[in-house]
Amino acid sequence: MTLVDSSVWIDYFRGVASAETDKLDFLLGTEALMTGDLIVAEVLQGFSAESDFNVARQLMTTHLSVVSLVGPDNAIQAARNYRNLRAQGVTIRKTIDTLIATYCIENAVPLLFSDRDFKPFVDYLGLRSAIFDG
């Protein structure tokens, strides 16, 4: 199972063609996918039309497994991961990305993303990228 980040969902719903949206399109027909509660919030808050909001909400909450990305253990480990990356000279811009990456690392779940903040998690902390996982 692959977790899909908001960076890919947003591009997908906007009709942006990229390696990541192509991979999502492929995975939608071949694999069970998951997303996180924080990702659902990030994606849905961007819709201005109620009808588009409802279509996306329906897709994300009935056709995907939605997991909770935050809990005490993940929050503490995310803080450790953030501090580890800071020690490497890398600053992650968004706490939500740290929580998402940490969830994936701790649960051995590949992440489909296009946000550059996830790359250091791949390079230094063992995050699996769904683009390179096959």
C-alpha positions in Angstrom: 0.0 0.0 0.0 1.2 3.5 -0.9 0.5 6.7 0.9 -0.2 9.7 -1.4 0.7 13.2 -0.3 -1.3 16.3 -0.8 1.3 17.6 -3.2 0.4 14.9 -5.7 -3.4 15.0 -5.0 -3.5 18.8 -5.6 -1.7 18.4 -8.9 -3.9 15.4 -9.8 -7.2 17.3 -9.2 -5.8 20.3 -11.1 -5.0 18.2 -14.1 -1.2 18.7 -13.9 0.7 16.1 -15.9 3.8 14.8 -14.1 5.6 11.6 -13.2 3.9 11.7 -9.8 0.3 12.2 -11.2 0.9 9.6 -13.8 2.0 7.2 -11.1 -1.1 8.1 -9.1 -3.3 7.5 -12.1 -1.7 4.1 -12.6 -1.9 3.2 -8.9 -5.6 4.1 -8.6 -6.4 1.2 -10.9 -4.0 -1.3 -9.5 -3.3 -0.9 -5.8 -5.0 -0.1 -2.6 -3.9 3.4 -1.6 -3.9 5.3 1.6 -3.8 8.9 2.7 -3.7 10.7 6.0 -6.2 12.8 7.9 -3.9 15.8 7.6 -3.5 15.3 3.9 -7.3 15.1 3.4 -7.6 18.5 5.2 -4.8 20.0 3.1 -6.4 18.9 -0.2 -10.0 19.6 0.6 -9.4 23.1 1.9 -8.2 24.2 -1.6 -11.5 23.6 -3.3 -13.7 26.7 -3.9 -16.7 25.0 -5.5 -18.8 22.8 -3.2 -19.4 20.3 -6.0 -15.6 19.8 -6.5 -15.1 19.6 -2.8 -17.7 16.9 -2.5 -16.3 14.8 -5.4 -12.8 15.0 -3.9 -14.1 14.2 -0.4 -16.0 11.2 -1.7 -12.9 9.8 -3.6 -10.6 10.4 -0.7 -12.8 9.1 2.1 -14.5 6.1 0.5 -11.9 4.8 -2.0 -8.8 5.2 0.2 -7.7 4.1 3.6 -7.5 7.3 5.7 -5.0 6.9 8.6 -4.4 9.2 11.5 -0.9 10.7 11.0 -0.6 12.2 14.5 -0.4 10.5 17.8 2.0 10.9 20.7 4.5 8.4 19.4 4.6 9.8 15.9 4.7 13.4 17.2 7.8 12.6 19.3 9.5 10.6 16.5 8.7 13.5 14.1 10.4 15.9 16.4 13.5 13.6 16.5 13.5 13.3 12.8 13.3 17.1 12.4 16.2 17.6 14.8 18.2 14.9 13.1 17.8 16.7 9.7 18.6 20.1 11.3 21.8 18.5 12.6 22.5 17.6 8.9 22.0 21.2 7.9 18.5 20.6 6.5 15.5 22.6 7.5 12.1 21.2 6.7 9.6 24.0 6.0 6.4 22.4 7.2 5.7 20.4 10.4 2.9 18.4 8.6 5.5 17.1 6.1 7.7 15.9 9.0 4.6 14.1 10.5 3.8 12.5 7.1 7.3 11.3 6.4 7.7 10.0 9.9 4.5 8.0 9.7 5.7 6.4 6.4 9.2 5.7 7.8 7.9 4.1 11.0 5.3 2.0 9.2 7.5 1.1 6.1 5.0 2.7 3.8 6.2 4.2 0.5 5.2 7.8 -0.1 4.1 9.3 -3.4 5.1 12.9 -3.3 6.3 15.9 -5.4 7.1 18.3 -2.5 10.9 18.8 -2.2 10.7 18.8 1.6 10.4 15.0 1.5 13.7 14.4 -0.3 15.9 14.8 2.8 13.8 12.1 4.5 14.6 9.8 1.6 18.3 10.8 1.6 19.0 10.7 5.3 16.2 8.8 7.1 15.1 6.0 4.8 11.8 7.2 3.6 10.7 5.1 0.6 9.7 7.1 -2.5 6.8 5.5 -4.4 8.3 6.8 -7.7 11.5 4.8 -7.1 9.9 1.8 -5.4 8.6 0.6 -8.8 
